[in-house]
Amino acid sequence: MKNSLLIGLIIIAIAMIVIGISAKILPPALTGVGFIIIAKLFYKKNE
């Protein structure tokens, strides 16, 4: 369950970054970076 949540967060983050870069708008890219940070903190909490 926790691994699937991490994978989901990372997939959403990558999608948001790609959308932000391809459309040349900053907010989705920043949201993607935030999701990566959240996933990293969530992973560290589970160790």
C-alpha positions as CSV (number, residue, x, y, z in Angstrom):
1,M,0.0,0.0,0.0
2,K,2.7,2.5,1.0
3,N,4.8,1.6,-2.0
4,S,1.9,2.1,-4.4
5,L,1.3,5.5,-2.8
6,L,4.9,6.5,-3.4
7,I,4.8,5.2,-7.0
8,G,1.6,7.2,-7.6
9,L,3.1,10.4,-6.2
10,I,6.1,10.0,-8.3
11,I,4.1,9.4,-11.5
12,I,1.9,12.4,-10.8
13,A,5.0,14.5,-10.1
14,I,6.6,13.5,-13.4
15,A,3.4,14.2,-15.3
16,M,3.0,17.6,-13.7
17,I,6.6,18.5,-14.5
18,V,6.2,17.4,-18.1
19,I,3.0,19.3,-18.5
20,G,4.5,22.5,-17.0
21,I,7.6,22.3,-19.2
22,S,5.7,21.5,-22.4
23,A,3.2,24.3,-21.9
24,K,5.8,26.7,-20.5
25,I,3.9,27.5,-17.4
26,L,5.5,27.4,-14.0
27,P,2.8,26.3,-11.4
28,P,2.4,22.7,-12.6
29,A,6.2,22.2,-12.6
30,L,6.4,23.6,-9.1
31,T,3.6,21.3,-8.0
32,G,5.5,18.3,-9.5
33,V,8.6,19.3,-7.5
34,G,6.5,19.6,-4.4
35,F,5.1,16.1,-5.0
36,I,8.6,14.7,-5.3
37,I,9.6,16.3,-2.0
38,I,6.5,14.9,-0.3
39,A,7.2,11.4,-1.7
40,K,10.8,11.7,-0.4
41,L,9.7,12.7,3.1
42,F,7.0,10.0,3.1
43,Y,9.7,7.4,2.1
44,K,12.1,8.5,4.8
45,K,9.2,8.3,7.4
46,N,8.6,4.7,6.4
47,E,12.2,3.6,6.9
